[in-house]
Amino acid sequence: MFSALKKLVGSEQAPGRDKNIPAGLQSMNQALQRRFAKGVQYNMKIVIRGDRNTGKTALWHRLQGRPFVEEYIPTQEIQVTSIHWSYKTTDDIVKVEVWDVVDKGKCKKRGDGLKMENDPQEAESDMALDAEFLDVYKSCNGVVMMFDITKQWTFNYILRELPKVPTHVPVCVLGNYRDMGEHRVILPDDVRDFIDNLDRPPGSSYFRYAESSMKNSFGLKYLHKFFNIPFLQLQKDVRLAQGRGCAVLLVSEEVRTPTGWDCCWGRFGGKEGGSQTCAVPALLGRPVLPAEPSPHHWVGYSLESSPLLCSIP
């Protein structure tokens, strides 16, 4: 177990690892090192989940600015990396960790070389880092739940796993392989109906549905904007925890649909499209948050305009 944890934090690297498909913590490039050397104000954790062969690792690579690889190579264990991302209306440094999660990892075979000494942890050294070994939702700020719009069984994974996401964590349900739309078997309405009928308690966080293609980068711009939602929620939680007593005025507006994209969907107050404004009164000395919405009210952050922060001394 300890050996597996060492691989996650980067203190140990398994022998014979493919450098192009790293497992465990990804080494940080020099640009990120220089950026984080100035100090980090927020640490944000994004988890990518989905069934096998839905494009999780391809998305993980795309978020790092890497090219798309046609060949499918199954990921054996959880991979973690840091990516370039910032909220455009703040100068705060945000460290975004992206987790490529494997539900059940594949243990590696032990080497056939000559055993020179007795290692008491040798039996545990082959343990794979997967969702059965770690609680991937611990300290999680956002989830990207992926499925293949051409395969029904990958959507069945969404039906099974989406209700298990903690209610305080915002989720983007991402229908991948949009470039193969002529073979689609999962319609946008299927996803909307499922999300709309989820039994979630009042005060639950936000769900969004979008579609993507890792082959032509379709949907990546929207996904970067979706990261604003967990960041604003993290920012609010941090400021409240620091006792600074600030109320956040959230301008609730539907995420604007990119040209030619009819599959981005959101709802506020039971209405599709348009925009609504949710004003939060600020009382001196303590934060005042809006009343809890009903389970079927979908509140959206404006991803193209900054939130108005009311700081109270």
Phi, psi and chi 1 to 4 in degrees:
 res  aa     phi    psi   chi1   chi2   chi3   chi4
   1 MET       -  -43.4 -179.4  176.3   69.2      -
   2 PHE   -65.1  -35.9  -65.5  104.2      -      -
   3 SER   -64.5  -39.5  177.5      -      -      -
   4 ALA   -65.9  -38.6      -      -      -      -
   5 LEU   -65.9  -36.0  -71.7  173.5      -      -
   6 LYS   -61.7  -37.3  -72.5 -179.9 -179.8  178.3
   7 LYS   -66.7  -34.7  -75.5 -169.1  -74.9 -175.8
   8 LEU   -67.5  -39.7 -179.8   63.5      -      -
   9 VAL   -87.9    0.6  -60.8      -      -      -
  10 GLY    89.0    7.4      -      -      -      -
  11 SER   -85.3   -6.6   59.2      -      -      -
  12 GLU  -146.5  139.8  179.2  177.6  -48.6      -
  13 GLN  -123.0  128.1 -176.0  172.8   -7.9      -
  14 ALA   -66.5  142.5      -      -      -      -
  15 PRO   -68.2  148.2   25.1  -34.2      -      -
  16 GLY    72.2   21.0      -      -      -      -
  17 ARG   -75.8  137.6 -173.8 -176.9  -56.0  -77.8
  18 ASP   -70.9  120.3 -173.3  -11.4      -      -
  19 LYS   -67.4  -27.3  -64.8 -178.5  178.9  179.4
  20 ASN   -77.5  -21.6  -65.1  -36.6      -      -
  21 ILE  -123.8   75.8  -50.0  -69.0      -      -
  22 PRO   -71.9  148.6   28.5  -33.2      -      -
  23 ALA  -118.4  155.7      -      -      -      -
  24 GLY    77.7 -157.3      -      -      -      -
  25 LEU   -75.5  130.1 -172.6   63.6      -      -
  26 GLN   -78.9  137.2 -179.2   79.3   -2.6      -
  27 SER   -64.2  142.3   60.3      -      -      -
  28 MET   -86.5  131.9 -169.8  179.2  -61.6      -
  29 ASN   -74.0  168.2   59.7   44.7      -      -
  30 GLN   -66.0  -34.3  -67.2 -176.2   -3.6      -
  31 ALA   -62.5  -43.2      -      -      -      -
  32 LEU   -69.4  -36.2  -75.2  176.7      -      -
  33 GLN   -60.7  -44.5  -70.1 -179.8   17.0      -
  34 ARG   -65.9  -37.4  -70.3 -167.6  -63.5  -92.3
  35 ARG   -66.3  -47.0  176.6 -180.0  173.9   85.0
  36 PHE   -76.4  -17.3  -64.3  151.8      -      -
  37 ALA   -66.3  -21.4      -      -      -      -
  38 LYS   -77.4   -9.8  -57.8  175.1 -177.4  178.3
  39 GLY   114.1  142.9      -      -      -      -
  40 VAL  -115.8  124.5  175.2      -      -      -
  41 GLN   -89.2  -31.5  -78.5   72.7   43.9      -
  42 TYR  -138.0  139.5  -62.3   96.7      -      -
  43 ASN  -112.6  118.0  -71.7  -81.1      -      -
  44 MET  -118.5  131.8 -171.3  167.5   72.1      -
  45 LYS  -112.2  123.0  174.4 -178.3  173.5 -178.2
  46 ILE  -115.2  130.4  -57.4  -66.0      -      -
  47 VAL  -111.6  130.1  168.7      -      -      -
  48 ILE  -103.6  122.6  -56.2  174.0      -      -
  49 ARG  -129.0  160.6  -59.6 -149.7   65.4  177.2
  50 GLY   159.1  168.4      -      -      -      -
  51 ASP   -73.7  174.5 -145.7  -33.8      -      -
  52 ARG   -61.8  145.0  -68.9  -83.5 -176.1  177.9
  53 ASN    62.8   40.7 -159.6   13.4      -      -
  54 THR  -111.1   -2.1   54.5      -      -      -
  55 GLY    97.7   19.6      -      -      -      -
  56 LYS   -63.3  -48.2  -60.5 -172.0  -58.2  -64.3
  57 THR   -69.3  -34.6  -59.1      -      -      -
  58 ALA   -61.8  -41.1      -      -      -      -
  59 LEU   -66.0  -41.6  172.7   60.7      -      -
  60 TRP   -57.1  -42.0 -170.1   73.1      -      -
  61 HIS   -70.4  -41.6  -74.7  155.6      -      -
  62 ARG   -61.9  -39.3  -80.1  -61.3 -157.4  180.0
  63 LEU   -65.2  -20.9  -69.3  175.0      -      -
  64 GLN   -89.6   -1.3  -60.7  175.0   67.0      -
  65 GLY    85.7   15.9      -      -      -      -
  66 ARG   -86.7  157.7  -63.4 -174.1 -179.0 -173.7
  67 PRO   -75.1  161.8   26.6  -34.7      -      -
  68 PHE   -76.8  138.2  174.0   74.1      -      -
  69 VAL  -113.6  123.3  178.5      -      -      -
  70 GLU   -67.5  -38.6  -73.1  -82.6   -1.0      -
  71 GLU   -66.2  134.8 -178.5 -176.4    6.4      -
  72 TYR   -92.9  119.3  172.0   65.3      -      -
  73 ILE  -123.0  112.1  -57.4  176.4      -      -
  74 PRO   -58.8  136.1  -20.3   31.4      -      -
  75 THR   -82.3  132.5  -56.2      -      -      -
  76 GLN   -89.9  -24.4  -54.7  -59.5  -26.9      -
  77 GLU  -157.7  173.6   57.4 -175.0  -13.3      -
  78 ILE   -60.2  137.5  -67.8  174.9      -      -
  79 GLN  -120.1  141.9  -55.1 -179.7  111.8      -
  80 VAL  -131.8  137.2 -177.5      -      -      -
  81 THR  -148.1  165.3 -169.3      -      -      -
  82 SER  -107.8  143.5  -63.7      -      -      -
  83 ILE  -125.8  162.9   64.7  170.6      -      -
  84 HIS   -77.6  120.0  -79.1  -79.3      -      -
  85 TRP  -159.7  142.7 -175.3   87.4      -      -
  86 SER  -151.3  152.2   61.2      -      -      -
  87 TYR   -88.1  124.8 -171.5   59.8      -      -
  88 LYS   -68.2  -17.3   64.3  179.7 -178.4 -179.8
  89 THR  -102.3   14.1   61.0      -      -      -
  90 THR  -138.0  151.5 -179.1      -      -      -
  91 ASP   -95.1    3.0  -66.0  -31.9      -      -
  92 ASP   -64.2  143.2  -68.1  -25.3      -      -
  93 ILE   -87.0  122.5  -55.9  -61.0      -      -
  94 VAL  -113.8  121.2 -175.5      -      -      -
  95 LYS   -93.4  113.1 -178.1 -179.1  179.9 -177.2
  96 VAL  -104.9  114.3 -178.5      -      -      -
  97 GLU   -97.2  129.1  -75.6 -172.4   -4.7      -
  98 VAL  -113.1  124.4 -179.3      -      -      -
  99 TRP  -104.1  122.0  -70.4   45.3      -      -
 100 ASP   -92.9  103.5  176.4   14.1      -      -
 101 VAL   -94.1  133.9  174.9      -      -      -
 102 VAL  -108.4  127.9  175.5      -      -      -
 103 ASP   -67.4  -45.6  -73.0  -18.8      -      -
 104 LYS  -135.5  108.0 -173.0  172.4 -179.9   58.9
 105 GLY   -76.1  166.1      -      -      -      -
 106 LYS  -108.8  119.1 -175.7  177.0  179.8 -180.0
 107 CYS   -67.3  144.3  -62.9      -      -      -
 108 LYS   -85.9  149.1  -59.4  177.2 -179.8   63.0
 109 LYS   -74.8  144.4  -63.7 -179.3  179.6  180.0
 110 ARG   -71.2  151.3  -65.3  172.8 -176.5  163.8
 111 GLY   -63.8  151.6      -      -      -      -
 112 ASP   -92.4    5.2  -61.8  -31.1      -      -
 113 GLY   -71.3  173.2      -      -      -      -
 114 LEU   -70.7  131.3 -179.1   63.8      -      -
 115 LYS   -81.1  118.2 -177.2  176.6  179.3 -179.9
 116 MET   -95.4  -24.3  -56.7  -60.6  -63.9      -
 117 GLU  -152.4  164.1   57.8  179.7  -59.6      -
 118 ASN   -90.3  115.9 -177.2   28.2      -      -
 119 ASP  -105.2  113.5 -174.6   -3.5      -      -
 120 PRO   -64.1  -19.9   22.3  -33.1      -      -
 121 GLN   -98.3    8.8  -62.3 -178.8   -1.5      -
 122 GLU   -62.1  -35.9 -178.2  179.8    7.9      -
 123 ALA   -66.3  -23.9      -      -      -      -
 124 GLU   -97.6   -6.6  -59.2  176.0   -9.9      -
 125 SER   -69.8  -19.9   61.0      -      -      -
 126 ASP   -90.6    1.1  -63.9  -23.5      -      -
 127 MET   -66.9  133.1 -175.0  176.4  -64.2      -
 128 ALA   -92.1  144.6      -      -      -      -
 129 LEU   -84.1  113.2  -71.0  167.2      -      -
 130 ASP  -144.7 -177.7   54.4   28.9      -      -
 131 ALA   -69.4  -16.9      -      -      -      -
 132 GLU   -79.7  -24.7  -65.0 -179.7   -9.1      -
 133 PHE   -89.4  -36.3 -178.3   78.9      -      -
 134 LEU  -120.7  150.7  -65.0  174.2      -      -
 135 ASP   -85.6   96.3  178.9    9.0      -      -
 136 VAL   -70.2  -18.8  -64.2      -      -      -
 137 TYR   -86.9   -2.9  -67.3  131.1      -      -
 138 LYS   -67.8  126.7 -176.6  177.4 -178.5 -179.7
 139 SER    60.9   23.9  -57.2      -      -      -
 140 CYS   -82.8  138.8  177.8      -      -      -
 141 ASN  -107.2  -20.3  -56.7  108.7      -      -
 142 GLY  -162.4  152.8      -      -      -      -
 143 VAL  -130.2  135.5  174.3      -      -      -
 144 VAL  -109.9  113.9  178.7      -      -      -
 145 MET  -105.1  113.7 -166.5   77.2   71.8      -
 146 MET  -105.6  147.3  -61.6 -175.4   69.6      -
 147 PHE  -147.0  165.5   70.6   95.2      -      -
 148 ASP   -99.0  119.6 -176.3  -13.8      -      -
 149 ILE   -67.8   -8.2   63.9  173.1      -      -
 150 THR  -101.7    1.2   68.7      -      -      -
 151 LYS  -133.3  117.5  -63.9 -177.8  175.9   65.0
 152 GLN   -64.1  -36.9  176.5   64.9   45.5      -
 153 TRP   -67.2  -23.9   55.1  -89.3      -      -
 154 THR   -76.1  -28.6   63.7      -      -      -
 155 PHE   -75.0  -29.8 -175.8   63.4      -      -
 156 ASN   -60.5  -31.6  -66.7  -20.8      -      -
 157 TYR   -62.3  -41.7  179.0   95.6      -      -
 158 ILE   -62.5  -44.4  -56.2  -65.7      -      -
 159 LEU   -58.7  -34.8  -58.2  179.2      -      -
 160 ARG   -84.4  -38.6 -177.9  176.9   67.1 -107.3
 161 GLU   -98.0  -26.1  -64.2  -64.5  -30.8      -
 162 LEU   -60.2  -40.9 -170.5   57.4      -      -
 163 PRO   -64.9  -14.8  -22.7   34.1      -      -
 164 LYS   -84.2  -11.0  -60.3  178.3 -177.1  178.7
 165 VAL   -68.9  134.0  177.9      -      -      -
 166 PRO   -53.0  140.5  -26.4   34.3      -      -
 167 THR   -66.3  -19.3   57.5      -      -      -
 168 HIS   -86.4   -3.8   68.0  -80.8      -      -
 169 VAL   -99.4  123.5  177.3      -      -      -
 170 PRO   -69.5  145.9   22.5  -30.8      -      -
 171 VAL  -130.0  137.3 -179.7      -      -      -
 172 CYS  -111.8  112.3  178.0      -      -      -
 173 VAL   -83.4  119.3  179.4      -      -      -
 174 LEU  -116.1  112.7 -162.9   62.6      -      -
 175 GLY   -85.2  108.9      -      -      -      -
 176 ASN   -91.2  172.5 -161.6   23.7      -      -
 177 TYR    66.4   42.2  -66.4   93.1      -      -
 178 ARG   -64.5  -24.4 -176.9   63.7  177.5   80.4
 179 ASP   -70.1  -11.1   55.2  -66.9      -      -
 180 MET  -110.4   37.9  -60.2  178.1   64.0      -
 181 GLY   -60.2  -24.6      -      -      -      -
 182 GLU   -68.6  -16.7   66.4  -86.2   14.1      -
 183 HIS  -104.6   15.9  -57.8  -65.9      -      -
 184 ARG   -61.5  137.8  174.0 -164.5  -67.2  -86.4
 185 VAL  -121.8  -15.3  -63.1      -      -      -
 186 ILE  -107.4  115.2  -53.0  -61.6      -      -
 187 LEU   -86.4  151.7  -60.6  175.9      -      -
 188 PRO   -55.0  -35.8  -26.3   34.2      -      -
 189 ASP   -64.3  -30.3  -73.6  -16.6      -      -
 190 ASP   -62.5  -41.9  -62.6  -26.3      -      -
 191 VAL   -70.9  -42.1 -172.7      -      -      -
 192 ARG   -62.0  -43.6  -63.3  170.1 -173.5  171.4
 193 ASP   -63.6  -40.6  -68.7  -18.3      -      -
 194 PHE   -64.1  -46.4  169.8   64.5      -      -
 195 ILE   -65.0  -40.4  -67.9  177.7      -      -
 196 ASP   -66.7  -27.7 -162.8   35.8      -      -
 197 ASN   -99.0    5.9  -67.5  -47.7      -      -
 198 LEU   -65.7  136.7  -87.0  178.1      -      -
 199 ASP   -89.0   92.9 -175.7   15.3      -      -
 200 ARG  -116.8  140.8  -72.1  166.6   61.2   81.3
 201 PRO   -69.5  158.3   25.2  -33.8      -      -
 202 PRO   -56.9  142.8  -22.4   32.7      -      -
 203 GLY    87.7    2.7      -      -      -      -
 204 SER   -66.8  158.2  -61.8      -      -      -
 205 SER   -78.0 -167.5 -166.4      -      -      -
 206 TYR  -101.0  143.0  -44.6   99.6      -      -
 207 PHE  -114.5  142.8  -81.9    0.7      -      -
 208 ARG  -133.9  148.6  -74.6  -69.2 -178.8  -90.4
 209 TYR  -120.9  133.4  172.1   59.9      -      -
 210 ALA  -147.9  170.7      -      -      -      -
 211 GLU  -127.4  156.3  -65.0 -169.4  -13.1      -
 212 SER  -149.6  166.4   65.3      -      -      -
 213 SER  -143.7  116.8  169.2      -      -      -
 214 MET   -71.8  -20.3  -62.5  -58.3  106.6      -
 215 LYS   -68.3  -42.2 -173.1  173.9 -176.5  178.8
 216 ASN  -116.5   12.8   56.7   23.6      -      -
 217 SER    69.2   14.8  -60.1      -      -      -
 218 PHE   -63.8  129.2 -178.8   80.6      -      -
 219 GLY    93.6  -10.8      -      -      -      -
 220 LEU   -68.1  -35.7  -69.7 -177.9      -      -
 221 LYS   -63.2  -41.9 -176.1  176.8 -179.8  179.6
 222 TYR   -63.0  -40.9  171.8   82.6      -      -
 223 LEU   -63.5  -39.1 -167.1   58.5      -      -
 224 HIS   -62.3  -36.7  -87.5  -95.5      -      -
 225 LYS   -70.7  -34.5  -69.6 -176.1  176.7 -178.6
 226 PHE   -60.2  -32.0  166.7   78.0      -      -
 227 PHE   -60.5  -19.2  -70.0  165.3      -      -
 228 ASN   -60.9  -33.0  -67.8   -6.7      -      -
 229 ILE   -65.6  -54.9  -63.9  178.0      -      -
 230 PRO   -63.2  -29.6   17.1  -29.2      -      -
 231 PHE   -66.9  -46.5  169.5   70.9      -      -
 232 LEU   -63.3  -36.2  -68.9  173.3      -      -
 233 GLN   -67.6  -41.6 -174.1  167.4  -57.1      -
 234 LEU   -63.4  -43.3  170.7   64.6      -      -
 235 GLN   -60.5  -43.2 -173.7 -177.3   60.2      -
 236 LYS   -63.1  -45.7 -177.3 -164.5   71.4  173.9
 237 ASP   -62.7  -40.8  -66.8  -18.8      -      -
 238 VAL   -65.0  -44.0  168.5      -      -      -
 239 ARG   -67.2  -38.4  -64.5 -166.8  176.3 -169.0
 240 LEU   -67.3  -38.3  -67.4  178.4      -      -
 241 ALA   -66.5  -30.7      -      -      -      -
 242 GLN   -77.1   -5.3  -69.8  174.3  -16.0      -
 243 GLY    72.5   24.2      -      -      -      -
 244 ARG   -84.1   -9.0  -66.8  172.7   59.4  179.8
 245 GLY    58.7   61.1      -      -      -      -
 246 CYS  -116.5  145.7   74.2      -      -      -
 247 ALA  -106.9  142.0      -      -      -      -
 248 VAL  -106.6  124.6 -179.0      -      -      -
 249 LEU   -91.1  110.3  179.1   62.7      -      -
 250 LEU   -95.3  118.8  -57.2  179.4      -      -
 251 VAL   -85.3  104.9 -179.4      -      -      -
 252 SER   -86.0  116.0  -59.3      -      -      -
 253 GLU  -145.9  142.3  179.3 -176.9   17.2      -
 254 GLU   -64.1  142.4  -60.4  -55.0  -32.6      -
 255 VAL   -65.6  124.8 -179.7      -      -      -
 256 ARG   -69.6  138.2  -64.6 -179.2 -177.4  176.3
 257 THR   -78.8  127.5  -57.2      -      -      -
 258 PRO   -62.7  160.1  -20.2   31.4      -      -
 259 THR   -57.8  129.6  -57.1      -      -      -
 260 GLY    79.0    9.5      -      -      -      -
 261 TRP  -115.5  110.7 -173.0    4.1      -      -
 262 ASP  -107.8   16.0   58.8   -5.4      -      -
 263 CYS  -113.7    7.6  -62.9      -      -      -
 264 CYS   -87.1  125.8  170.3      -      -      -
 265 TRP  -136.7  140.1  172.1   76.3      -      -
 266 GLY  -154.0  165.5      -      -      -      -
 267 ARG  -144.3  139.3  176.2  179.0  -70.1 -178.8
 268 PHE  -134.4  123.1  172.7   63.0      -      -
 269 GLY    63.9   27.0      -      -      -      -
 270 GLY    82.0    8.5      -      -      -      -
 271 LYS  -118.8  140.4  -63.2 -179.3  179.8  179.3
 272 GLU   -96.6  144.1  -68.4 -167.6   32.9      -
 273 GLY    76.7  172.8      -      -      -      -
 274 GLY    71.1 -165.6      -      -      -      -
 275 SER  -146.8  152.9   61.7      -      -      -
 276 GLN  -132.9  157.4  -60.1  -81.0  -13.0      -
 277 THR  -119.7  129.0  -59.9      -      -      -
 278 CYS  -111.8  105.3  176.4      -      -      -
 279 ALA   -85.7  137.4      -      -      -      -
 280 VAL  -113.7  113.1 -176.9      -      -      -
 281 PRO   -69.3  146.3   26.2  -33.5      -      -
 282 ALA  -114.2  120.9      -      -      -      -
 283 LEU  -105.5  143.9  -63.5 -177.9      -      -
 284 LEU   -62.7  128.2 -173.2   61.7      -      -
 285 GLY    96.1  -12.6      -      -      -      -
 286 ARG  -155.7  153.0   64.8 -177.0 -178.5   89.0
 287 PRO   -76.9  145.7   28.4  -33.7      -      -
 288 VAL  -122.7  121.6  178.2      -      -      -
 289 LEU  -106.7  156.8  -59.9  179.7      -      -
 290 PRO   -65.1  157.1   23.4  -33.2      -      -
 291 ALA   -61.4  150.8      -      -      -      -
 292 GLU   -64.8  131.3  -67.5 -177.2  -16.6      -
 293 PRO   -75.7  166.0   28.8  -34.0      -      -
 294 SER   -70.8  161.3   70.5      -      -      -
 295 PRO   -59.5  -21.1  -21.0   31.2      -      -
 296 HIS  -106.2   12.2  -58.7  -65.0      -      -
 297 HIS   -95.2  123.4  -77.6 -160.4      -      -
 298 TRP  -105.1  109.5  -59.4   86.3      -      -
 299 VAL   -96.4  130.2 -177.5      -      -      -
 300 GLY  -116.1  140.3      -      -      -      -
 301 TYR   -77.2  148.6  -69.9   92.8      -      -
 302 SER   -76.4  120.2  168.9      -      -      -
 303 LEU   -94.3   -0.2  -59.0 -175.1      -      -
 304 GLU  -119.5    2.9  -62.8 -170.1    4.0      -
 305 SER  -138.9  145.6   59.6      -      -      -
 306 SER   -75.7  153.8   62.5      -      -      -
 307 PRO   -74.3  152.6   29.9  -35.8      -      -
 308 LEU   -94.5  116.4  178.4   60.4      -      -
 309 LEU   -98.7  127.9  -59.7  179.0      -      -
 310 CYS  -106.5   98.5  -56.8      -      -      -
 311 SER   -82.9  131.8  -62.4      -      -      -
 312 ILE  -113.2  120.0  -55.8  172.8      -      -
 313 PRO   -66.4      -   23.0  -31.4      -      -
